[in-house]
Amino acid sequence: MYVTRDDMVQAFGELECIKLTDRKYTGDMDDEVLSGALARASAEIDSYLVGRYPVPWPDTPGVLVGRCCDMARYFLCGAGTQVTEQIRERYEDAVRYLERVADGRHELGRTSDGQVVQQTSSGARFQSSGRAFDRNATGGGAF
């Protein structure tokens, strides 16, 4: 799975996680219910990525953690918890993101065999040569 119980609590807070998973009204988070939603969300993510990357990942790319949390939250709704507009939109955003990754329009920072892409140090650098107009150059006034 791409997400842990702690990731969900960090993303949405313990109270919301309890509300989403407490189907027996014990007042505690139901780890079995949560694990089912996390597994379902992870499987859906894999279904989008399997054509471009080896899945499951040995280490989760950080960008997938938030997407998986949003998807699992959506899957937890329905049993006494209504899907809000925000929950639905975040799920749909996650799906659109995964579709773009599957189409090659977004990258996960990995090669097709799952290796982390190394950052290069090349790039543009800008350096200022100083101020062209300051108080001394203009005699303290406007130009």
CYANA upper distance limits for C-alpha pairs under 8 A (distance plus 0.5 A):
  1 MET  CA     38 LEU  CA      7.03
  1 MET  CA     39 ALA  CA      6.32
  1 MET  CA     42 SER  CA      5.91
  2 TYR  CA     38 LEU  CA      8.16
  2 TYR  CA     42 SER  CA      6.36
  2 TYR  CA     60 THR  CA      6.36
  2 TYR  CA     64 LEU  CA      7.58
  2 TYR  CA     65 VAL  CA      6.59
  2 TYR  CA     68 CYS  CA      7.17
  3 VAL  CA      7 ASP  CA      6.42
  3 VAL  CA      8 MET  CA      7.72
  3 VAL  CA     38 LEU  CA      7.14
  3 VAL  CA     42 SER  CA      8.42
  3 VAL  CA     65 VAL  CA      6.28
  3 VAL  CA     68 CYS  CA      7.04
  3 VAL  CA     69 CYS  CA      7.26
  4 THR  CA      8 MET  CA      7.09
  4 THR  CA     38 LEU  CA      8.32
  5 ARG  CA      9 VAL  CA      6.85
  5 ARG  CA     31 ASP  CA      8.19
  5 ARG  CA     34 LEU  CA      7.95
  5 ARG  CA     35 SER  CA      8.36
  6 ASP  CA     10 GLN  CA      6.51
  7 ASP  CA     11 ALA  CA      6.57
  7 ASP  CA     65 VAL  CA      8.15
  7 ASP  CA     69 CYS  CA      7.96
  8 MET  CA     12 PHE  CA      6.52
  8 MET  CA     13 GLY  CA      7.82
  8 MET  CA     17 CYS  CA      7.69
  8 MET  CA     69 CYS  CA      6.45
  9 VAL  CA     13 GLY  CA      5.04
  9 VAL  CA     14 GLU  CA      5.49
  9 VAL  CA     17 CYS  CA      6.93
 10 GLN  CA     14 GLU  CA      8.25
 11 ALA  CA     66 GLY  CA      8.15
 11 ALA  CA     69 CYS  CA      7.74
 12 PHE  CA     16 GLU  CA      6.67
 12 PHE  CA     17 CYS  CA      7.30
 13 GLY  CA     17 CYS  CA      6.91
 14 GLU  CA     18 ILE  CA      6.61
 14 GLU  CA     29 MET  CA      8.50
 15 LEU  CA     19 LYS  CA      6.76
 16 GLU  CA     20 LEU  CA      6.60
 17 CYS  CA     21 THR  CA      6.65
 17 CYS  CA     29 MET  CA      6.96
 18 ILE  CA     22 ASP  CA      5.96
 18 ILE  CA     27 GLY  CA      7.43
 18 ILE  CA     28 ASP  CA      6.27
 18 ILE  CA     29 MET  CA      4.85
 18 ILE  CA     30 ASP  CA      7.72
 19 LYS  CA     29 MET  CA      8.21
 19 LYS  CA     81 THR  CA      8.06
 20 LEU  CA     73 ARG  CA      8.08
 20 LEU  CA     76 LEU  CA      6.29
 20 LEU  CA     77 CYS  CA      7.04
 20 LEU  CA     81 THR  CA      6.98
 21 THR  CA     29 MET  CA      6.25
 21 THR  CA     30 ASP  CA      5.79
 21 THR  CA     31 ASP  CA      8.15
 21 THR  CA     33 VAL  CA      6.25
 21 THR  CA     34 LEU  CA      6.60
 21 THR  CA     76 LEU  CA      7.33
 22 ASP  CA     26 THR  CA      7.05
 22 ASP  CA     27 GLY  CA      7.10
 22 ASP  CA     28 ASP  CA      6.75
 22 ASP  CA     29 MET  CA      6.08
 22 ASP  CA     30 ASP  CA      6.01
 23 ARG  CA     30 ASP  CA      8.10
 23 ARG  CA     79 ALA  CA      7.81
 23 ARG  CA     80 GLY  CA      8.40
 29 MET  CA     34 LEU  CA      8.46
 30 ASP  CA     34 LEU  CA      6.80
 31 ASP  CA     35 SER  CA      6.36
 32 GLU  CA     36 GLY  CA      6.76
 33 VAL  CA     37 ALA  CA      7.04
 33 VAL  CA     76 LEU  CA      8.48
 34 LEU  CA     38 LEU  CA      6.68
 34 LEU  CA     72 ALA  CA      8.49
 34 LEU  CA     76 LEU  CA      8.06
 35 SER  CA     39 ALA  CA      6.48
 36 GLY  CA     40 ARG  CA      6.68
 37 ALA  CA     41 ALA  CA      6.61
 37 ALA  CA     72 ALA  CA      5.49
 37 ALA  CA     73 ARG  CA      8.09
 37 ALA  CA     75 PHE  CA      6.35
 37 ALA  CA     76 LEU  CA      6.69
 38 LEU  CA     42 SER  CA      6.52
 38 LEU  CA     68 CYS  CA      7.83
 38 LEU  CA     69 CYS  CA      8.12
 38 LEU  CA     72 ALA  CA      5.82
 39 ALA  CA     43 ALA  CA      6.54
 40 ARG  CA     44 GLU  CA      6.73
 40 ARG  CA     72 ALA  CA      7.77
 40 ARG  CA     75 PHE  CA      8.42
 41 ALA  CA     45 ILE  CA      6.75
 41 ALA  CA     68 CYS  CA      6.28
 41 ALA  CA     69 CYS  CA      8.45
 41 ALA  CA     71 MET  CA      6.05
 41 ALA  CA     72 ALA  CA      5.79
 41 ALA  CA     75 PHE  CA      8.17
 42 SER  CA     46 ASP  CA      6.69
 42 SER  CA     68 CYS  CA      6.96
 43 ALA  CA     47 SER  CA      6.74
 44 GLU  CA     48 TYR  CA      7.26
 45 ILE  CA     49 LEU  CA      6.89
 45 ILE  CA     68 CYS  CA      7.94
 45 ILE  CA     98 LEU  CA      7.56
 46 ASP  CA     50 VAL  CA      6.11
 46 ASP  CA     55 VAL  CA      6.62
 46 ASP  CA     56 PRO  CA      7.21
 48 TYR  CA     98 LEU  CA      6.59
 48 TYR  CA     99 GLU  CA      7.10
 48 TYR  CA    101 VAL  CA      8.29
 48 TYR  CA    102 ALA  CA      6.17
 49 LEU  CA     53 TYR  CA      6.19
 49 LEU  CA     54 PRO  CA      8.24
 49 LEU  CA     55 VAL  CA      7.67
 49 LEU  CA     98 LEU  CA      7.94
 49 LEU  CA    101 VAL  CA      7.75
 49 LEU  CA    102 ALA  CA      6.24
 50 VAL  CA     54 PRO  CA      6.60
 50 VAL  CA     55 VAL  CA      6.42
 51 GLY  CA    102 ALA  CA      7.47
 52 ARG  CA    102 ALA  CA      7.07
 52 ARG  CA    112 SER  CA      6.35
 53 TYR  CA    111 THR  CA      8.08
 53 TYR  CA    112 SER  CA      5.56
 53 TYR  CA    113 ASP  CA      6.61
 53 TYR  CA    114 GLY  CA      6.45
 54 PRO  CA    112 SER  CA      7.79
 54 PRO  CA    113 ASP  CA      6.63
 54 PRO  CA    114 GLY  CA      6.52
 57 TRP  CA    114 GLY  CA      8.07
 60 THR  CA     64 LEU  CA      7.39
 60 THR  CA     65 VAL  CA      7.80
 61 PRO  CA     65 VAL  CA      7.79
 61 PRO  CA    108 LEU  CA      7.40
 61 PRO  CA    109 GLY  CA      8.46
 62 GLY  CA     66 GLY  CA      8.20
 63 VAL  CA     67 ARG  CA      7.56
 63 VAL  CA    108 LEU  CA      7.92
 64 LEU  CA     68 CYS  CA      6.42
 65 VAL  CA     69 CYS  CA      6.72
 66 GLY  CA     70 ASP  CA      6.75
 67 ARG  CA     71 MET  CA      6.76
 67 ARG  CA     91 TYR  CA      8.20
 67 ARG  CA     94 ALA  CA      5.68
 68 CYS  CA     72 ALA  CA      6.55
 68 CYS  CA     94 ALA  CA      8.27
 69 CYS  CA     73 ARG  CA      6.57
 70 ASP  CA     74 TYR  CA      6.86
 70 ASP  CA     87 ILE  CA      7.72
 70 ASP  CA     90 ARG  CA      6.44
 70 ASP  CA     91 TYR  CA      6.04
 70 ASP  CA     94 ALA  CA      7.63
 71 MET  CA     75 PHE  CA      6.82
 71 MET  CA     90 ARG  CA      8.14
 71 MET  CA     91 TYR  CA      5.57
 71 MET  CA     94 ALA  CA      7.51
 72 ALA  CA     76 LEU  CA      6.70
 73 ARG  CA     77 CYS  CA      7.24
 73 ARG  CA     87 ILE  CA      7.72
 74 TYR  CA     83 VAL  CA      7.46
 74 TYR  CA     87 ILE  CA      6.46
 74 TYR  CA     88 ARG  CA      7.01
 74 TYR  CA     91 TYR  CA      6.76
 76 LEU  CA     81 THR  CA      8.33
 77 CYS  CA     81 THR  CA      5.49
 77 CYS  CA     82 GLN  CA      6.25
 77 CYS  CA     83 VAL  CA      6.12
 78 GLY  CA     82 GLN  CA      6.06
 78 GLY  CA     83 VAL  CA      7.31
 83 VAL  CA     87 ILE  CA      6.61
 83 VAL  CA     88 ARG  CA      6.93
 84 THR  CA     88 ARG  CA      6.77
 85 GLU  CA     89 GLU  CA      6.55
 86 GLN  CA     90 ARG  CA      6.57
 87 ILE  CA     91 TYR  CA      6.77
 88 ARG  CA     92 GLU  CA      6.69
 89 GLU  CA     93 ASP  CA      6.49
 90 ARG  CA     94 ALA  CA      6.69
 91 TYR  CA     95 VAL  CA      6.83
 92 GLU  CA     96 ARG  CA      6.66
 93 ASP  CA     97 TYR  CA      6.64
 94 ALA  CA     98 LEU  CA      6.73
 95 VAL  CA     99 GLU  CA      6.65
 96 ARG  CA    100 ARG  CA      6.81
 97 TYR  CA    101 VAL  CA      6.83
 97 TYR  CA    106 HIS  CA      8.31
 98 LEU  CA    102 ALA  CA      6.57
 99 GLU  CA    103 ASP  CA      6.63
100 ARG  CA    104 GLY  CA      6.64
100 ARG  CA    105 ARG  CA      5.55
100 ARG  CA    106 HIS  CA      6.10
101 VAL  CA    105 ARG  CA      6.25
101 VAL  CA    106 HIS  CA      5.06
101 VAL  CA    107 GLU  CA      6.41
101 VAL  CA    108 LEU  CA      7.96
102 ALA  CA    106 HIS  CA      8.44
109 GLY  CA    116 VAL  CA      6.49
109 GLY  CA    117 VAL  CA      5.85
110 ARG  CA    114 GLY  CA      5.82
110 ARG  CA    115 GLN  CA      5.76
110 ARG  CA    116 VAL  CA      5.01
110 ARG  CA    117 VAL  CA      5.61
111 THR  CA    115 GLN  CA      5.77
111 THR  CA    116 VAL  CA      6.98
111 THR  CA    117 VAL  CA      6.74
132 ALA  CA    137 ALA  CA      8.36
133 PHE  CA    137 ALA  CA      6.25
133 PHE  CA    138 THR  CA      7.11
134 ASP  CA    138 THR  CA      6.83
134 ASP  CA    140 GLY  CA      8.09
135 ARG  CA    139 GLY  CA      6.28
135 ARG  CA    140 GLY  CA      4.61
135 ARG  CA    141 GLY  CA      7.14
136 ASN  CA    140 GLY  CA      6.38
138 THR  CA    142 ALA  CA      7.11
138 THR  CA    143 PHE  CA      6.52
